[in-house]
Amino acid sequence: MRAGWEVVIGLEIHTQLATRSKIFSGASTAYGAEPNTQACLVDLGYPGVLPVLNAEVVRMATLFGLAVNATVARRSVFARKNYFYPDLPKGYQISQLELPIVEHGEMMISDADGNEKRIGITRAHLEEDAGKSVHEGFEGQSGIDLNRAGTPLLEIVSEPDLRSAKEAVAYLKKIHTIVRYLGISDGNMQEGSFRCDANVSVRPLGQQELGTRTELKNLNSFRFIEKAINYEIERQVDLIEDGGTVVQETRLYDSDKDETRSMRSKEEANDYRYFPDPDLLPVEISDEYIETQRRTMPELPDAKQARFENVYGLKIDDAAILTASRALADYFEEVVKATEASAQIAANWIIGDLLGALNREGWEIDDSRISAIDLAGLVNRIHDNSISGKIAKQVFEAMWEGEGDADAIIEAKGLKQITDSSAIEAVVDKVIDANPSQVEEYRAGKDKLMGFFVGKVMQETGGQANPGQVNKILKDKLKG
């Protein structure tokens, strides 16, 4: 942030809920169908049809509210948000305004100095998604795909507590992790299941009054969100310092040009003429219902990270990586249960080699070619000195290529580690006899030559001699 200025950011996150059918109709929410094949009469706004609330969305919103220490409303109301756009067949969107289902929550993130910071969550409300305008393939025209119309969304609105693009991304990632842990959204940003609008303003450092904000729409990757916010901060500061004023408006981010551009003037709530939807009853839920949902809650990321540190003795950064995904955390624990090695060794192999292989392919942990049980088998062979860590890398790559489990590969390739002391001693003697000048230098105090001798022994044994034994026998022999 440029000296003398402070940025104020609030995020509106649109999370698609993982229901099989839409929020007010029985039409499918499956991704990737042919345009306009998953929009029924309710979604299309035909006269005489009535919306029926999907009970699953209430359950999912309740889980989210509990996860962020929010108040889950015992009574919430759906309203009509009126605006006219081609992808909105009814001429209004069903949403919630004055009485949302979730209010007054919080999320803890790490700030730039690594300190814990509380970000307030103003509200989370249920609403239906609109359709989608399609411009590609329509010269001089736009196509309308209404498959998304009626898809259930939970819009999560933060307080303006974020003070940098990095904080905004950290908060967004925490919300993303929470909704995936809860199983209420797949969080797939490429498919539009998790997207974000950012409200950005700047003010002179020390000023209490908020500056005029702009809204950046439909940001759908963590990297683009950070770049868009940083560009907008610089744009607003430059504008004010040059004597201009920031206009309250909605802006789009162009990732190709790395800039934001004006889309339309920013609307306020009264522009939408909200009123309670007469076709939908208020949603009333009991304390018993909320407690029932609380009992189904999984262990959440912060609690799991603390447990991984305390129970397994993991380093803080490693525990954070392993708990960023519920599936990855489950994979780690499955490996730990099946191995006699330390949990930290298992963590090292998952974070280093397994995640490295997955990243090369652009895959998630669920796509791994190596099961948790098979990775545990590899770790066990290191632990019992059947193979060295260096050979284990070779075995891992063979496992990744589908050549079998660790035991089968070690046997087929003859990779078992040499632990017979007499066999290693014979190789050590051979190396010492073949390098008399280096032996003399070592005995004269050139200790760094130990690496030379170890390398020669490992070369002679094809890397299969136990490194610990090699070092010990060499030191004893070179004392000579």
C-alpha positions in Angstrom: 0.0 0.0 0.0 1.3 3.4 -0.9 2.5 5.5 2.0 -0.1 7.8 3.6 -3.1 5.8 2.4 -5.2 3.0 3.9 -7.3 0.6 1.9 -10.7 -0.7 3.2 -12.1 -3.9 1.6 -15.2 -5.9 2.1 -16.0 -9.1 0.2 -19.3 -10.6 -1.0 -18.7 -14.3 -1.7 -21.2 -16.3 -3.7 -21.1 -19.9 -2.8 -23.1 -22.4 -4.9 -24.6 -24.9 -2.5 -24.0 -28.6 -3.3 -27.6 -29.7 -3.7 -28.7 -32.0 -6.5 -31.7 -29.8 -7.4 -32.3 -26.0 -7.5 -33.4 -23.9 -4.6 -37.1 -23.5 -5.6 -37.5 -26.3 -8.3 -36.7 -29.9 -9.0 -34.4 -29.1 -12.0 -30.9 -30.5 -11.8 -27.9 -28.4 -10.8 -25.3 -30.7 -12.5 -22.6 -28.8 -14.3 -21.8 -29.0 -18.0 -25.2 -29.8 -19.5 -26.2 -28.5 -22.9 -27.6 -24.9 -22.7 -31.2 -24.5 -21.5 -31.7 -28.3 -20.8 -31.9 -27.9 -17.0 -34.3 -25.0 -16.7 -37.9 -25.9 -15.8 -41.1 -23.8 -15.8 -40.4 -22.5 -12.3 -36.9 -21.4 -13.3 -38.3 -19.8 -16.5 -40.9 -17.8 -14.6 -43.9 -19.2 -16.4 -47.3 -17.8 -15.1 -49.1 -20.0 -12.5 -46.0 -21.9 -11.3 -45.0 -21.6 -7.6 -41.5 -21.9 -6.0 -41.0 -24.6 -3.3 -38.1 -24.2 -1.0 -35.4 -26.9 -1.0 -34.9 -28.0 2.6 -31.3 -28.9 2.0 -30.3 -25.2 1.5 -31.6 -24.4 5.0 -29.5 -27.2 6.5 -26.4 -26.1 4.6 -26.8 -22.4 5.6 -27.3 -23.5 9.2 -24.1 -25.5 9.1 -22.2 -22.5 7.8 -23.7 -20.2 10.4 -22.5 -22.6 13.2 -19.1 -22.9 11.6 -18.4 -19.1 11.7 -19.9 -18.6 15.2 -22.9 -16.6 13.8 -26.5 -16.3 14.8 -28.7 -18.6 12.9 -32.1 -16.9 12.5 -35.1 -18.7 13.9 -37.1 -16.8 11.3 -35.9 -15.6 8.0 -37.8 -14.2 5.0 -37.3 -14.4 1.2 -37.7 -11.2 -0.8 -37.9 -10.2 -4.5 -35.0 -8.2 -5.8 -36.4 -6.5 -8.9 -34.2 -5.8 -11.9 -34.5 -6.4 -15.6 -31.8 -8.4 -17.5 -32.1 -11.0 -20.2 -30.8 -13.8 -18.0 -33.4 -13.2 -15.4 -36.7 -14.5 -16.9 -39.0 -13.6 -14.0 -37.8 -10.0 -13.9 -36.7 -10.5 -10.2 -34.4 -12.6 -8.2 -35.5 -14.3 -5.0 -33.1 -13.4 -2.3 -33.1 -12.3 1.4 -32.7 -8.7 2.6 -33.9 -7.6 6.0 -34.1 -11.0 7.6 -31.3 -13.3 6.4 -30.8 -16.8 7.7 -27.3 -16.1 9.1 -26.0 -12.9 10.8 -23.0 -11.6 12.9 -20.3 -14.2 12.4 -16.6 -14.1 12.3 -13.5 -15.6 10.7 -9.9 -15.5 12.0 -7.1 -14.9 9.6 -3.4 -14.1 9.8 -2.5 -10.5 9.0 0.7 -9.3 7.3 2.7 -9.6 10.5 1.5 -13.2 11.2 -0.8 -12.0 14.0 -4.4 -13.4 14.3 -7.0 -10.9 13.1 -10.8 -11.1 13.4 -12.8 -10.4 10.2 -16.5 -9.8 10.9 -19.2 -11.6 8.8 -22.2 -9.3 8.5 -24.5 -11.8 7.1 -25.0 -14.9 4.9 -28.2 -15.1 3.0 -29.8 -17.6 0.6 -30.7 -16.6 -2.9 -31.1 -18.0 -6.4 -28.6 -17.6 -9.2 -29.5 -15.9 -12.5 -28.8 -17.4 -15.9 -25.8 -16.6 -18.0 -25.3 -14.4 -21.1 -23.1 -16.1 -23.7 -21.3 -13.9 -26.2 -18.9 -16.3 -27.9 -20.2 -17.7 -31.2 -22.9 -15.1 -31.5 -21.7 -12.4 -33.9 -23.4 -9.1 -33.0 -25.7 -11.0 -30.6 -25.8 -12.7 -27.2 -27.1 -16.1 -26.3 -28.9 -16.8 -23.0 -28.3 -20.1 -21.1 -30.7 -20.5 -18.2 -29.3 -23.7 -16.8 -27.9 -21.7 -13.8 -31.2 -19.9 -13.2 -32.5 -21.0 -9.8 -29.2 -22.6 -8.7 -28.9 -22.2 -4.9 -26.4 -19.7 -3.6 -25.3 -18.6 -0.1 -24.0 -15.1 -0.3 -21.5 -14.4 2.5 -20.9 -10.7 3.2 -18.0 -9.5 5.3 -17.6 -6.4 7.3 -15.1 -3.9 5.7 -12.4 -5.2 8.0 -9.8 -6.2 5.4 -6.9 -3.9 4.9 -4.9 -5.4 1.9 -5.4 -7.6 -1.1 -3.4 -10.3 0.7 -5.8 -10.2 3.7 -8.7 -10.4 1.3 -7.3 -13.5 -0.3 -6.4 -15.1 3.1 -10.0 -14.5 4.3 -11.4 -15.8 1.0 -9.3 -19.0 1.2 -10.5 -19.6 4.8 -14.1 -19.3 3.7 -13.4 -21.6 0.7 -11.8 -24.2 3.1 -14.8 -24.0 5.5 -17.5 -24.6 2.9 -15.6 -27.5 1.5 -15.0 -29.0 4.9 -18.7 -28.7 5.7 -19.5 -30.4 2.3 -22.0 -27.6 1.4 -20.1 -26.6 -1.7 -17.5 -28.1 -4.0 -15.9 -24.6 -4.2 -14.9 -25.1 -7.8 -14.0 -21.6 -8.9 -13.5 -22.5 -12.6 -17.1 -23.8 -12.7 -18.5 -20.7 -10.9 -19.3 -22.6 -7.7 -17.3 -20.1 -5.7 -16.9 -16.5 -6.8 -16.4 -13.1 -5.2 -17.2 -9.4 -5.5 -14.9 -7.0 -3.8 -15.9 -3.6 -2.4 -12.7 -1.4 -2.4 -12.1 2.1 -1.2 -9.1 4.1 0.0 -8.8 6.9 2.6 -5.9 9.0 3.9 -4.2 7.2 6.8 -5.8 8.2 10.1 -9.1 9.3 8.5 -12.2 7.6 10.1 -14.6 8.4 7.3 -14.8 5.7 4.6 -13.9 6.7 1.1 -16.1 6.1 -2.0 -16.1 2.5 -2.9 -16.2 0.6 -6.1 -17.4 -2.9 -6.6 -15.2 -5.4 -8.5 -17.5 -8.1 -9.9 -17.3 -11.9 -10.4 -13.7 -12.5 -9.5 -13.1 -16.3 -9.8 -9.5 -17.1 -8.9 -7.4 -16.2 -5.9 -4.6 -14.8 -8.1 -7.0 -12.5 -10.1 -8.7 -11.3 -7.0 -5.4 -10.1 -5.5 -4.3 -8.5 -8.8 -7.7 -6.8 -9.3 -7.8 -5.3 -5.8 -4.2 -4.1 -6.1 -4.9 -2.5 -9.4 -8.0 -0.8 -8.1 -6.2 0.5 -5.0 -3.5 2.1 -7.2 -6.2 3.5 -9.6 -8.1 5.2 -6.8 -5.1 6.7 -5.1 -3.7 8.0 -8.4 -7.2 9.5 -9.2 -7.4 11.3 -5.9 -3.8 12.5 -5.8 -4.4 14.0 -9.3 -7.4 16.0 -8.0 -10.1 13.7 -9.2 -12.8 11.9 -7.3 -13.7 8.2 -7.1 -17.2 7.4 -8.5 -19.3 4.8 -6.8 -19.7 2.2 -9.6 -19.4 -1.5 -10.5 -16.1 -2.4 -12.4 -14.9 -5.5 -14.2 -11.4 -6.9 -14.0 -9.7 -7.6 -17.4 -7.1 -10.3 -16.6 -5.5 -10.0 -20.1 -4.8 -6.3 -19.6 -4.5 -6.5 -15.8 -6.9 -3.5 -15.3 -10.4 -2.8 -14.1 -12.9 -0.9 -16.3 -16.3 0.7 -15.6 -19.3 -1.6 -16.0 -22.2 0.4 -14.6 -23.1 2.8 -11.8 -23.5 1.1 -8.4 -27.0 0.3 -7.3 -28.3 0.6 -3.8 -30.9 -1.6 -2.1 -33.7 0.8 -2.8 -33.0 0.6 -6.5 -34.1 -3.0 -6.5 -37.5 -2.3 -4.8 -37.2 -5.3 -2.5 -40.4 -6.6 -1.0 -41.2 -10.0 0.7 -42.0 -12.7 -1.8 -45.7 -13.5 -1.5 -45.2 -17.0 -2.9 -42.9 -18.1 -0.1 -43.6 -18.5 3.6 -41.0 -17.3 6.2 -38.5 -19.9 7.1 -38.9 -20.9 10.7 -36.4 -23.3 12.4 -36.2 -24.5 16.0 -33.5 -24.7 18.5 -33.7 -28.5 18.3 -33.1 -28.3 14.5 -30.0 -26.2 15.0 -28.6 -28.5 17.7 -29.2 -31.5 15.5 -27.2 -29.8 12.7 -24.5 -28.9 15.3 -24.0 -32.6 16.1 -23.3 -33.4 12.5 -20.5 -30.8 12.2 -17.1 -32.2 11.1 -13.9 -31.1 12.9 -13.2 -27.7 11.3 -9.8 -26.7 9.9 -8.5 -24.6 12.8 -9.3 -27.3 15.3 -7.8 -30.0 13.1 -4.6 -28.0 12.6 -4.2 -27.6 16.3 -4.7 -31.3 16.8 -2.2 -32.2 14.1 0.4 -30.0 15.9 -0.3 -31.3 19.4 -1.1 -34.9 18.8 1.2 -35.7 15.8 3.9 -33.1 16.7 3.8 -31.6 13.2 5.5 -28.3 12.4 3.0 -25.4 12.2 3.4 -24.8 8.5 3.1 -28.5 7.7 -0.1 -28.8 9.8 -1.6 -25.8 8.0 -0.9 -27.3 4.5 -2.3 -30.7 5.5 -5.5 -29.3 6.9 -6.2 -26.9 4.0 -8.3 -29.6 2.5 -10.5 -32.1 4.4 -9.6 -34.8 1.9 -5.9 -34.2 2.3 -6.1 -34.2 6.1 -8.0 -37.6 5.9 -5.3 -39.0 3.5 -2.6 -38.0 6.0 -4.3 -39.6 8.9 -4.8 -42.8 6.9 -1.1 -42.9 6.1 -0.2 -42.3 9.8 -2.4 -45.2 11.0 -0.8 -47.6 8.5 2.9 -46.8 9.2 5.2 -47.3 12.1 7.3 -44.2 11.1 6.8 -40.8 12.7 3.9 -38.7 11.6 6.4 -36.0 10.5 8.0 -38.3 8.1 4.6 -39.2 6.6 3.9 -35.5 6.4 7.2 -34.8 4.6 6.4 -37.4 1.9 2.9 -36.1 1.4 3.8 -32.4 1.3 7.0 -32.9 -0.7 6.7 -35.7 -3.1 2.9 -36.5 -3.3 1.7 -32.9 -3.6 4.6 -32.1 -6.0 3.4 -34.9 -8.3 -0.2 -33.8 -8.0 0.7 -30.2 -8.8 2.5 -31.3 -11.9 -0.6 -32.9 -13.1 -3.0 -30.1 -11.9 -4.8 -32.7 -9.7 -6.4 -32.8 -6.3 -5.6 -35.4 -3.6 -8.7 -37.4 -4.7 -7.0 -37.9 -8.1 -3.8 -39.4 -6.6 -2.4 -42.4 -8.3 -0.9 -43.6 -5.0 -3.4 -44.6 -2.2 -2.7 -43.7 1.4 -2.1 -47.3 2.2 0.5 -47.7 -0.6 2.3 -44.5 0.5 2.4 -45.9 4.0 4.0 -49.0 2.6 6.7 -46.9 1.1 7.3 -45.0 4.3 7.5 -48.3 6.2 10.3 -49.6 3.9 12.3 -46.5 4.7 11.5 -46.9 8.4 12.7 -50.5 8.6 15.8 -49.7 6.5 14.8 -51.8 3.6 15.6 -48.8 1.3 17.3 -45.5 1.7 15.5 -42.1 1.4 17.3 -41.6 -2.0 16.1 -45.0 -3.4 12.6 -44.3 -2.0 12.4 -41.3 -4.4 13.0 -43.8 -7.2 10.4 -46.2 -5.8 7.8 -43.4 -5.4 8.2 -42.4 -9.1 7.7 -46.0 -10.1 4.6 -46.2 -7.9 3.2 -43.0 -9.5 3.7 -44.6 -12.9 1.6 -47.6 -11.9 4.4 -50.2 -11.6 3.0 -51.6 -8.3 3.3 -51.1 -4.6 6.6 -50.4 -2.8 7.4 -54.0 -2.0 6.7 -55.2 -5.5 8.9 -52.5 -7.0 11.8 -53.0 -4.6 11.7 -56.7 -5.3 11.5 -56.4 -9.1 14.2 -53.8 -9.4 16.5 -55.3 -6.7 16.5 -52.1 -4.7 16.6 -53.5 -1.2 19.1 -51.7 1.0 22.4 -53.4 1.9 22.5 -53.6 5.7 25.0 -56.5 6.0 27.9 -54.9 7.9 30.5 -57.3 6.5 29.4 -56.6 2.9 29.6 -52.8 3.4 32.9 -53.2 5.2 34.3 -55.0 2.1 33.3 -52.2 -0.1 34.7 -49.6 2.3 38.1 -51.4 2.3 38.1 -51.4 -1.5 37.4 -47.7 -1.7 40.1 -46.9 0.9 42.7 -49.0 -0.9 41.9 -47.3 -4.2 42.3 -43.8 -2.9 45.5 -43.6 -0.8 46.2 -39.9 -1.3 42.7 -38.9 -0.2 43.0 -41.1 2.8 46.3 -39.3 3.7 44.7 -35.9 3.3 41.7 -36.9 5.4 43.9 -38.2 8.2 45.8 -34.9 8.0 42.6 -33.0 9.0 40.7 -32.5 5.7 37.4 -33.8 7.2 35.3 -32.6 4.2 36.7 -35.6 2.2 34.3 -37.8 4.1 31.7 -36.9 1.5 34.0 -38.1 -1.2 34.4 -41.5 0.5 30.7 -41.9 1.2 30.0 -41.1 -2.5 32.4 -43.7 -3.7 30.9 -46.4 -1.5 27.4 -45.5 -2.6 28.5 -45.6 -6.2 30.0 -49.0 -5.7 26.8 -50.3 -4.1 24.5 -48.7 -6.6 23.2 -46.4 -3.8 21.9 -49.4 -1.9 24.2 -49.4 1.1 22.7 -48.1 4.4 24.1 -44.5 4.6 24.3 -44.6 8.4 26.3 -47.8 8.4 28.5 -46.5 5.6 29.4 -43.4 7.6 30.1 -45.3 10.8 32.3 -47.9 9.1 34.2 -45.3 7.1 34.9 -43.2 10.2 36.2 -46.3 12.1 38.4 -47.4 9.2 39.8 -43.9 8.3 41.0 -43.4 11.9 43.5 -46.2 11.1 
